[in-house]
Amino acid sequence: MKKILNSPSTVIEDYIAGLVGGTGHLSRVTGWPIVVRSASTRKSDDRVALVTGGGSGHEPAHAGYVGEGMLDAAVLGPVFTSPSVDAVYAAIHSVATAAGVVLIVKNYTGDRLNFGLAAEMARADGIRVETVVVADDAALGDVSRAGRRGLTATVLAHKIAGAAAEAGQSLDQVAAITRAFLEGAATMGVALGACVVPGAAEASFRLGPDEVEWGLGIHGEAGSERGTIVASREIAQRLVGAVVDDRGLVAGDEVVVLVNSLGSTPDLELRILHGDVLAELARRGMVVRLTWAAPFLTSLEMPGASVTVARVDDESVALLSAPARTLAFPAWTAPFDAGRATEVPAPHPVPVAEGDAEGGPEVGRMIDVIDEIARALEAAEPELTTLDREVGDGDLGINLARGAAAILAAGDTLRRASDAASALVAVSQLVRREVGGTSGPLYSILLLAMSEALQGQRRAPSPDRWAEAFAAGVARVRSVGGAAPGDSTMVDALQPASDALTRAAVDVAAAAVAAARGADATAALRPTLGRSSYVGDRALGVPDPGARAIALQFEVLARTLGC
């Protein structure tokens, strides 16, 4: 798998160099894979220091949480591999204060052994050390003699302990507060694919197109169960159900919830899951006090997410929402209020001119034709999306299908328009609102200019008036968009169609042929405007998707009108 690296053997050193070089509050310990607070942000000697770490590949954990309000040092091992005893020992000595050191350790055998031995060595040197073990895995429960794995509750443990230490709590108090919090915390995740360790030839497991892994750890390993991908709402129900049942949470319990990207899950998907998780917790009667969604503890580029839910009280909420100045955790977390207003009124409704009986039948016929075009656009979505993916951003078919669906849904309202011009204004407004990108505004302009050309036409417009209105619309599109025939845009189909319609006898079939020829001809053009112009010669051989969509609509128009 392609990765932005210099060499698999220098991944950690190169990462640390880039991290501390570009982050003012971070430094490294010379000769060791240890990230610490810079001299200007170092903790005073009367405050407990916090040290954590583990294998790399979980970024922004662990170094992303070094800073005021959270950690004092993070020890970075090789990818998915515990750091050495000596590295942990060096980290303890680098940040130890008179108040002592708390080690926060995920429950993996290597981490527990190496951090545990380093703690014993530091104690022998006279440093007071307490160890807090994170074991929040709800997927496997207690089936393994090694105990539950440490997952994303680790991040919240960093925050709880960091705020308590910053506030001046003693060594024993910081450790006790963090352990008490972790007793009510559980995590479960789902992966949509695997990750590839730098230097490895392939991933540790493979999934089919519709498969997911439930209940995985954070080291690229497979989960506890393989299943079929389901909707976000069902993912939320399963993950929330598992963690809530694992900790014995019931209606009325106050909780915090963290939705974590495993690496490559885009924010678009993560926020959908976040909303569904909050809805599921509300359905179960939980009272959410704080919530977060972001990549907090990842598995390289793994697609998927985990959900952590933890029982809280006023003290732990105050600690979790205390200020923090780190690279990866929010500086301040707002209290969550499920009852707050999440919408504001729209400035005004989209107006639609409604009915007098005089124009009704003719308007109804026009909307019938528009509906046929809309259905064809919905059916053509895969074709248009494929074309646009080759020469653009792949959204044309989806955008046009969305606009078509809006038009079909508004059919009854559109049929109440007083005349053809008013109906075109209403369709223009729907298109402008629903169709994104460049196509939405241009189609809206086309329809609006046509409606202006038909103003005052109380009776059904003649074919010549329609041809004139369409020509006015094409001229407006060219004026606003700046495209001309030969630029490989929708104009390469619009203009030939308009020219055919404005000849002596209006011939829609001839216009459809002209639009199709114009669209086909764009395959031989080097685009100079529009989405395809960004790919240059790579667009050669592919007809412009916008022009193809125009040709498709004229095909439907000719077939429906029979002329």
C-alpha positions as CSV (number, residue, x, y, z in Angstrom):
1,M,0.0,0.0,0.0
2,K,1.3,3.5,-0.9
3,K,2.3,5.6,2.1
4,I,4.0,9.0,2.5
5,L,7.2,7.8,4.1
6,N,11.0,8.0,3.8
7,S,11.6,4.4,5.0
8,P,9.6,2.0,7.2
9,S,12.6,1.8,9.5
10,T,12.6,5.5,10.3
11,V,8.8,6.1,10.6
12,I,8.9,6.9,14.4
13,E,11.9,9.2,14.2
14,D,10.6,11.0,11.2
15,Y,7.2,11.4,12.9
16,I,8.7,12.8,16.1
17,A,10.9,15.2,14.1
18,G,7.9,16.6,12.2
19,L,5.7,16.7,15.3
20,V,8.0,18.6,17.6
21,G,9.4,20.7,14.8
22,G,5.9,22.1,13.9
23,T,4.3,22.2,17.4
24,G,5.6,24.9,19.7
25,H,4.6,23.4,23.1
26,L,6.3,20.0,22.4
27,S,9.9,18.8,22.6
28,R,11.6,15.5,22.5
29,V,14.0,13.8,24.9
30,T,17.4,13.6,23.1
31,G,18.1,10.0,21.9
32,W,14.7,8.6,23.0
33,P,11.3,8.2,21.2
34,I,9.8,10.4,23.9
35,V,7.6,13.5,23.4
36,V,7.4,15.9,26.4
37,R,6.1,19.4,27.1
38,S,8.5,22.1,26.1
39,A,10.5,24.0,28.8
40,S,8.0,26.9,28.8
41,T,5.0,24.6,29.5
42,R,6.7,22.2,31.9
43,K,4.7,21.3,35.0
44,S,5.7,22.7,38.4
45,D,7.4,20.4,40.9
46,D,4.3,20.3,43.2
47,R,2.0,18.8,40.5
48,V,1.8,15.1,39.6
49,A,3.3,14.2,36.3
50,L,1.5,11.9,33.8
51,V,3.3,9.5,31.4
52,T,1.6,7.3,28.9
53,G,2.6,5.6,25.6
54,G,2.4,2.5,23.6
55,G,2.9,1.4,20.0
56,S,2.7,4.1,17.3
57,G,0.0,4.0,14.5
58,H,-2.7,5.4,16.8
59,E,-2.1,9.1,16.0
60,P,-3.0,11.6,17.3
61,A,-2.5,9.4,20.4
62,H,-0.3,9.4,22.3
63,A,1.8,12.5,21.7
64,G,-1.2,14.6,20.6
65,Y,-2.3,14.7,24.3
66,V,0.9,16.0,25.7
67,G,0.4,19.5,27.0
68,E,-1.1,21.6,29.7
69,G,-4.2,20.0,31.2
70,M,-3.3,16.5,30.0
71,L,0.0,14.6,29.7
72,D,3.6,15.4,30.5
73,A,5.2,12.7,28.4
74,A,4.3,10.1,25.7
75,V,6.6,7.2,24.9
76,L,6.3,6.0,21.3
77,G,7.1,2.4,20.4
78,P,7.3,1.0,16.9
79,V,4.0,0.7,15.0
80,F,1.6,-1.5,17.1
81,T,4.5,-2.5,19.4
82,S,5.1,-1.5,23.0
83,P,8.0,0.9,23.7
84,S,11.0,-0.6,25.6
85,V,11.4,-0.7,29.3
86,D,14.4,1.7,29.0
87,A,12.3,4.2,27.0
88,V,9.6,4.2,29.6
89,Y,12.1,4.5,32.4
90,A,13.8,7.5,30.6
91,A,10.4,9.2,30.2
92,I,9.6,8.8,33.9
93,H,12.9,10.4,34.8
94,S,12.5,13.2,32.2
95,V,9.3,14.5,33.7
96,A,9.1,13.2,37.3
97,T,8.2,15.8,40.0
98,A,8.3,15.8,43.7
99,A,4.6,15.0,43.7
100,G,5.1,11.8,41.8
101,V,4.3,10.2,38.5
102,V,1.1,8.4,37.3
103,L,1.6,5.9,34.4
104,I,-1.5,5.4,32.2
105,V,-1.2,2.0,30.5
106,K,-3.4,0.2,28.1
107,N,-4.0,-3.4,29.0
108,Y,-1.8,-5.2,26.5
109,T,0.8,-7.7,27.7
110,G,3.8,-5.9,26.3
111,D,2.6,-2.5,27.6
112,R,1.9,-3.8,31.1
113,L,5.3,-5.7,31.3
114,N,7.4,-2.8,30.0
115,F,5.6,0.0,31.9
116,G,5.5,-2.2,35.0
117,L,9.2,-2.9,35.1
118,A,10.0,0.7,34.4
119,A,7.8,1.7,37.3
120,E,9.7,-0.6,39.6
121,M,13.0,0.7,38.5
122,A,11.8,4.3,39.0
123,R,10.5,3.5,42.5
124,A,13.9,2.0,43.3
125,D,15.4,5.4,42.4
126,G,13.1,7.1,44.9
127,I,10.4,8.3,42.5
128,R,6.8,7.8,43.6
129,V,4.9,6.0,40.8
130,E,1.3,4.9,40.5
131,T,0.0,2.8,37.5
132,V,-3.5,3.1,36.1
133,V,-4.5,0.3,33.7
134,V,-7.1,1.0,31.0
135,A,-9.2,-2.1,30.1
136,D,-12.4,-0.9,28.5
137,D,-13.0,-3.4,25.8
138,A,-16.7,-4.5,25.8
139,A,-16.5,-6.8,22.8
140,L,-14.5,-9.6,24.4
141,G,-15.6,-9.1,28.0
142,D,-13.6,-11.2,30.5
143,V,-13.0,-14.3,28.3
144,S,-9.3,-13.8,28.0
145,R,-6.9,-14.5,30.9
146,A,-5.0,-11.4,29.7
147,G,-8.0,-9.3,30.6
148,R,-9.9,-6.7,28.5
149,R,-8.0,-4.7,26.0
150,G,-7.3,-1.0,26.5
151,L,-9.1,1.1,23.9
152,T,-10.4,4.6,23.5
153,A,-11.3,5.2,27.1
154,T,-7.6,5.8,27.4
155,V,-8.0,9.3,25.9
156,L,-10.6,10.2,28.5
157,A,-8.4,8.8,31.2
158,H,-5.6,11.1,30.0
159,K,-8.1,14.0,30.3
160,I,-9.5,13.1,33.7
161,A,-6.0,12.5,35.2
162,G,-4.5,15.5,33.5
163,A,-7.1,17.9,34.9
164,A,-6.9,16.4,38.4
165,A,-3.1,16.7,38.3
166,E,-3.2,20.3,37.0
167,A,-5.6,21.2,39.8
168,G,-3.1,20.0,42.4
169,Q,-4.6,16.6,43.4
170,S,-2.1,14.3,45.1
171,L,-0.6,11.2,43.5
172,D,-3.0,8.9,45.2
173,Q,-6.0,11.1,44.4
174,V,-5.1,11.4,40.7
175,A,-4.8,7.6,40.4
176,A,-8.0,6.9,42.4
177,I,-10.1,9.4,40.4
178,T,-8.9,7.9,37.1
179,R,-9.5,4.3,38.2
180,A,-13.0,5.2,39.5
181,F,-13.9,6.8,36.1
182,L,-12.6,3.8,34.1
183,E,-14.8,1.4,36.1
184,G,-17.8,2.9,34.4
185,A,-16.3,3.2,30.9
186,A,-16.6,0.7,28.0
187,T,-15.7,0.8,24.3
188,M,-16.6,-1.3,21.2
189,G,-15.7,-0.7,17.6
190,V,-16.5,-1.7,14.0
191,A,-14.1,-1.8,11.1
192,L,-15.1,-1.5,7.4
193,G,-11.6,-2.6,6.3
194,A,-8.1,-3.3,7.5
195,C,-5.0,-1.2,7.7
196,V,-1.4,-1.9,6.4
197,V,1.6,-1.6,8.7
198,P,4.4,0.4,7.1
199,G,6.7,-2.0,5.4
200,A,4.2,-4.9,5.3
201,A,3.1,-6.3,2.0
202,E,-0.5,-6.6,2.9
203,A,-3.1,-6.1,5.6
204,S,-3.6,-8.6,8.5
205,F,-7.1,-9.5,7.3
206,R,-9.3,-9.0,4.3
207,L,-13.0,-8.1,4.1
208,G,-15.5,-8.6,1.3
209,P,-17.3,-5.7,-0.3
210,D,-20.2,-5.9,2.2
211,E,-18.4,-7.3,5.2
212,V,-17.4,-5.6,8.5
213,E,-15.5,-6.6,11.6
214,W,-17.2,-6.1,15.0
215,G,-15.3,-5.8,18.3
216,L,-11.8,-5.3,17.1
217,G,-8.8,-3.9,19.0
218,I,-6.5,-1.1,17.9
219,H,-3.6,-3.0,16.4
220,G,-4.9,-3.9,13.0
221,E,-6.2,-7.2,14.1
222,A,-9.5,-8.8,13.2
223,G,-12.5,-8.4,15.4
224,S,-14.5,-10.8,17.5
225,E,-17.1,-11.3,14.8
226,R,-17.5,-10.8,11.1
227,G,-20.8,-9.6,9.7
228,T,-22.6,-7.7,6.9
229,I,-22.5,-3.9,6.7
230,V,-25.6,-2.3,8.1
231,A,-26.9,1.3,8.2
232,S,-25.4,3.8,10.6
233,R,-28.5,3.7,12.8
234,E,-28.1,-0.1,13.3
235,I,-24.3,0.3,13.9
236,A,-25.1,2.8,16.7
237,Q,-27.7,0.5,18.2
238,R,-25.3,-2.5,18.4
239,L,-22.3,-0.5,19.7
240,V,-24.3,1.4,22.3
241,G,-26.1,-1.7,23.4
242,A,-22.8,-3.5,23.9
243,V,-21.1,-0.9,26.0
244,V,-24.2,0.1,28.0
245,D,-24.9,-3.5,28.9
246,D,-21.3,-4.2,29.7
247,R,-21.2,-1.4,32.3
248,G,-24.7,-2.0,33.6
249,L,-25.8,1.5,32.6
250,V,-29.6,2.2,33.0
251,A,-32.1,4.9,32.2
252,G,-31.3,8.0,34.1
253,D,-27.5,7.5,34.3
254,E,-25.4,10.5,33.4
255,V,-22.8,9.6,30.8
256,V,-20.2,11.0,28.4
257,V,-19.8,9.6,24.9
258,L,-16.9,9.6,22.5
259,V,-17.2,8.6,18.9
260,N,-13.8,7.8,17.5
261,S,-12.6,7.4,13.9
262,L,-10.3,4.4,13.5
263,G,-8.2,6.4,10.9
264,S,-9.8,7.0,7.5
265,T,-13.4,7.5,8.4
266,P,-14.4,10.9,7.0
267,D,-16.1,13.4,9.3
268,L,-19.2,13.2,7.1
269,E,-19.7,9.5,8.1
270,L,-18.5,10.0,11.7
271,R,-21.0,12.8,12.4
272,I,-23.8,10.6,11.0
273,L,-22.8,7.9,13.4
274,H,-22.4,10.4,16.2
275,G,-26.0,11.6,15.7
276,D,-27.3,8.1,15.7
277,V,-25.3,7.2,18.9
278,L,-26.8,10.2,20.7
279,A,-30.3,9.2,19.5
280,E,-29.8,5.7,20.7
281,L,-28.6,6.8,24.1
282,A,-31.6,9.2,24.4
283,R,-33.9,6.3,23.5
284,R,-32.4,4.3,26.3
285,G,-33.0,7.2,28.7
286,M,-29.3,8.1,29.3
287,V,-28.4,11.7,30.2
288,V,-25.5,12.8,28.0
289,R,-23.4,15.5,29.8
290,L,-20.5,15.8,27.3
291,T,-19.7,14.3,23.9
292,W,-17.0,14.3,21.3
293,A,-16.4,12.9,17.8
294,A,-13.1,12.9,16.0
295,P,-10.0,10.7,15.3
296,F,-8.8,10.3,18.9
297,L,-7.1,6.9,18.9
298,T,-6.7,5.3,15.5
299,S,-5.3,2.2,13.7
300,L,-3.4,3.8,10.9
301,E,-5.7,4.2,7.9
302,M,-8.3,1.7,9.1
303,P,-11.9,2.7,8.1
304,G,-14.4,2.4,10.9
305,A,-15.3,3.8,14.3
306,S,-15.5,3.0,18.0
307,V,-18.0,4.2,20.6
308,T,-17.0,4.8,24.2
309,V,-19.6,5.5,26.9
310,A,-18.7,6.3,30.5
311,R,-20.7,6.9,33.6
312,V,-20.0,10.3,35.2
313,D,-20.8,12.6,38.1
314,D,-20.3,16.3,38.5
315,E,-16.7,15.9,39.5
316,S,-15.7,13.9,36.5
317,V,-17.7,16.2,34.2
318,A,-15.8,19.2,35.6
319,L,-12.4,17.5,35.0
320,L,-13.4,16.4,31.4
321,S,-14.5,19.9,30.5
322,A,-11.5,21.7,32.1
323,P,-9.3,23.6,29.7
324,A,-6.5,21.7,27.9
325,R,-3.8,23.0,25.6
326,T,-2.8,20.0,23.5
327,L,-2.6,19.2,19.8
328,A,-5.5,16.8,19.6
329,F,-8.0,17.3,22.4
330,P,-10.5,20.3,22.3
331,A,-9.3,23.2,24.4
332,W,-12.8,23.4,25.9
333,T,-15.8,21.1,25.7
334,A,-19.2,22.7,25.9
335,P,-21.9,21.0,28.1
336,F,-24.2,18.9,26.0
337,D,-27.9,19.9,26.1
338,A,-30.2,17.4,24.3
339,G,-33.1,19.8,24.7
340,R,-31.5,22.8,23.0
341,A,-32.8,24.2,19.8
342,T,-30.8,22.8,16.9
343,E,-32.6,24.7,14.1
344,V,-33.5,28.3,13.4
345,P,-36.4,29.4,11.1
346,A,-35.6,29.7,7.4
347,P,-35.6,33.4,6.3
348,H,-38.5,32.8,3.9
349,P,-40.3,30.0,2.2
350,V,-39.6,29.3,-1.5
351,P,-42.6,30.9,-3.2
352,V,-44.7,29.1,-5.8
353,A,-47.3,31.0,-7.7
354,E,-50.6,29.1,-7.3
355,G,-53.5,28.5,-9.4
356,D,-56.2,30.0,-11.4
357,A,-58.0,27.5,-13.5
358,E,-57.2,29.3,-16.8
359,G,-53.7,28.1,-17.1
360,G,-54.2,24.8,-15.2
361,P,-54.5,22.2,-18.0
362,E,-51.6,23.5,-20.0
363,V,-49.4,23.8,-16.9
364,G,-50.3,20.3,-16.0
365,R,-49.2,19.0,-19.4
366,M,-45.9,20.9,-19.0
367,I,-45.3,19.4,-15.6
368,D,-46.0,15.9,-16.9
369,V,-43.3,16.4,-19.5
370,I,-40.9,17.7,-16.8
371,D,-41.7,14.7,-14.7
372,E,-40.7,12.4,-17.5
373,I,-37.4,14.2,-17.8
374,A,-36.9,13.9,-14.0
375,R,-37.5,10.2,-14.0
376,A,-35.0,9.7,-16.8
377,L,-32.4,11.7,-14.9
378,E,-33.0,9.5,-11.8
379,A,-32.5,6.4,-14.0
380,A,-29.4,7.8,-15.6
381,E,-27.7,8.6,-12.3
382,P,-25.2,5.6,-12.5
383,E,-24.2,6.5,-16.1
384,L,-23.7,10.2,-15.4
385,T,-21.9,9.5,-12.2
386,T,-19.5,7.1,-13.9
387,L,-18.8,9.7,-16.6
388,D,-18.2,12.5,-14.1
389,R,-16.0,10.3,-12.0
390,E,-13.7,9.9,-15.1
391,V,-13.3,13.6,-15.8
392,G,-14.7,15.5,-12.7
393,D,-15.6,15.0,-9.1
394,G,-18.2,12.3,-9.6
395,D,-21.2,14.1,-8.3
396,L,-23.2,15.2,-11.4
397,G,-25.4,12.2,-11.6
398,I,-26.2,12.3,-7.9
399,N,-26.9,16.0,-7.9
400,L,-29.2,15.9,-10.9
401,A,-31.0,12.8,-9.4
402,R,-31.5,14.8,-6.2
403,G,-33.0,17.7,-8.1
404,A,-35.2,15.3,-10.1
405,A,-36.6,13.7,-6.9
406,A,-37.4,17.2,-5.5
407,I,-39.3,18.1,-8.7
408,L,-41.3,14.8,-8.7
409,A,-42.1,15.3,-5.0
410,A,-43.4,18.9,-5.7
411,G,-45.6,17.8,-8.7
412,D,-48.9,18.7,-7.1
413,T,-47.7,22.1,-6.0
414,L,-46.2,22.9,-9.4
415,R,-49.4,22.0,-11.2
416,R,-51.2,24.8,-9.3
417,A,-49.0,27.5,-10.9
418,S,-51.0,30.1,-12.8
419,D,-49.1,29.8,-16.0
420,A,-46.1,28.3,-17.7
421,A,-43.8,31.2,-16.7
422,S,-44.8,30.9,-13.0
423,A,-44.2,27.1,-13.1
424,L,-40.8,27.6,-14.6
425,V,-39.9,30.0,-11.8
426,A,-41.0,27.4,-9.2
427,V,-38.9,24.7,-10.9
428,S,-36.0,27.0,-11.1
429,Q,-36.2,27.6,-7.4
430,L,-36.3,23.9,-6.6
431,V,-33.3,23.2,-8.8
432,R,-31.3,26.1,-7.3
433,R,-32.0,24.8,-3.8
434,E,-31.5,21.1,-4.4
435,V,-28.8,20.7,-7.1
436,G,-25.3,21.6,-6.0
437,G,-22.1,22.3,-7.8
438,T,-22.1,24.3,-11.0
439,S,-25.0,22.5,-12.6
440,G,-27.6,23.7,-10.1
441,P,-27.1,27.4,-10.7
442,L,-26.8,27.0,-14.4
443,Y,-30.0,25.0,-14.8
444,S,-31.7,27.5,-12.5
445,I,-30.6,30.4,-14.7
446,L,-31.7,28.5,-17.8
447,L,-35.2,28.0,-16.4
448,L,-35.5,31.5,-15.0
449,A,-34.5,33.2,-18.3
450,M,-37.1,31.0,-20.1
451,S,-39.7,32.1,-17.6
452,E,-38.9,35.8,-18.2
453,A,-39.3,35.2,-22.0
454,L,-42.7,33.8,-21.4
455,Q,-44.0,36.5,-19.0
456,G,-47.5,37.7,-19.9
457,Q,-48.3,34.6,-21.9
458,R,-51.6,33.6,-20.4
459,R,-52.4,31.0,-23.0
460,A,-50.3,28.0,-23.8
461,P,-47.1,29.2,-25.4
462,S,-46.7,28.3,-29.1
463,P,-43.8,26.1,-30.2
464,D,-42.1,29.2,-31.6
465,R,-42.4,31.0,-28.2
466,W,-40.9,27.9,-26.5
467,A,-38.0,27.9,-28.9
468,E,-37.5,31.6,-28.4
469,A,-37.6,31.1,-24.6
470,F,-35.1,28.3,-24.7
471,A,-32.8,30.4,-26.9
472,A,-33.0,33.2,-24.3
473,G,-32.2,30.6,-21.5
474,V,-29.1,29.3,-23.4
475,A,-27.9,32.8,-24.0
476,R,-28.2,33.6,-20.3
477,V,-26.3,30.4,-19.4
478,R,-23.5,31.3,-21.8
479,S,-23.4,34.9,-20.5
480,V,-23.2,33.9,-16.8
481,G,-21.1,30.8,-17.1
482,G,-18.7,32.1,-19.8
483,A,-18.8,28.9,-21.9
484,A,-19.0,28.7,-25.6
485,P,-19.3,25.7,-28.0
486,G,-16.0,23.9,-28.1
487,D,-15.2,24.4,-24.4
488,S,-16.5,20.9,-23.6
489,T,-19.4,21.8,-21.3
490,M,-23.2,21.5,-21.3
491,V,-23.2,24.4,-23.8
492,D,-21.9,22.0,-26.5
493,A,-25.3,20.3,-26.3
494,L,-27.4,23.3,-25.4
495,Q,-26.4,25.5,-28.3
496,P,-26.9,23.0,-31.1
497,A,-30.3,22.0,-29.6
498,S,-31.3,25.7,-29.5
499,D,-30.1,26.3,-33.1
500,A,-32.2,23.4,-34.3
501,L,-35.3,24.6,-32.5
502,T,-35.2,28.1,-33.8
503,R,-35.1,27.1,-37.5
504,A,-38.2,27.7,-39.6
505,A,-40.2,24.8,-38.3
506,V,-39.7,23.8,-34.6
507,D,-38.4,20.2,-34.6
508,V,-37.8,18.7,-31.2
509,A,-36.5,15.4,-32.7
510,A,-33.9,17.3,-34.7
511,A,-32.9,19.3,-31.6
512,A,-32.4,15.9,-29.7
513,V,-30.2,14.7,-32.5
514,A,-28.2,17.9,-32.5
515,A,-27.8,17.8,-28.7
516,A,-26.6,14.2,-28.9
517,R,-24.1,15.0,-31.6
518,G,-22.8,18.0,-29.7
519,A,-22.4,15.9,-26.5
520,D,-20.6,13.1,-28.4
521,A,-18.3,15.6,-30.0
522,T,-17.0,16.7,-26.6
523,A,-15.1,13.4,-26.3
524,A,-12.6,14.8,-28.9
525,L,-12.2,18.2,-27.3
526,R,-9.6,19.2,-24.7
527,P,-11.8,20.9,-22.1
528,T,-11.0,24.6,-21.4
529,L,-13.8,25.3,-18.9
530,G,-15.8,23.5,-16.3
531,R,-15.1,20.4,-14.2
532,S,-13.2,18.6,-17.0
533,S,-10.7,21.4,-17.6
534,Y,-8.8,20.4,-14.4
535,V,-7.8,17.0,-15.8
536,G,-6.7,18.3,-19.2
537,D,-5.8,15.7,-21.8
538,R,-7.0,12.9,-19.5
539,A,-10.6,14.0,-20.4
540,L,-10.0,13.1,-24.1
541,G,-12.1,10.2,-25.2
542,V,-14.8,10.9,-22.6
543,P,-17.9,12.9,-23.5
544,D,-18.6,15.8,-21.1
545,P,-21.1,14.6,-18.5
546,G,-23.0,17.9,-18.4
547,A,-23.5,17.8,-22.2
548,R,-24.6,14.2,-22.0
549,A,-27.2,15.1,-19.4
550,I,-28.6,17.7,-21.8
551,A,-28.7,15.3,-24.6
552,L,-30.5,12.8,-22.5
553,Q,-33.2,15.3,-21.6
554,F,-33.8,16.2,-25.2
555,E,-34.2,12.5,-26.1
556,V,-36.9,12.2,-23.4
557,L,-38.5,15.5,-24.6
558,A,-38.7,14.4,-28.2
559,R,-40.1,11.0,-27.2
560,T,-42.7,12.5,-24.9
561,L,-43.9,15.2,-27.3
562,G,-43.7,13.0,-30.3
563,C,-42.2,15.7,-32.5
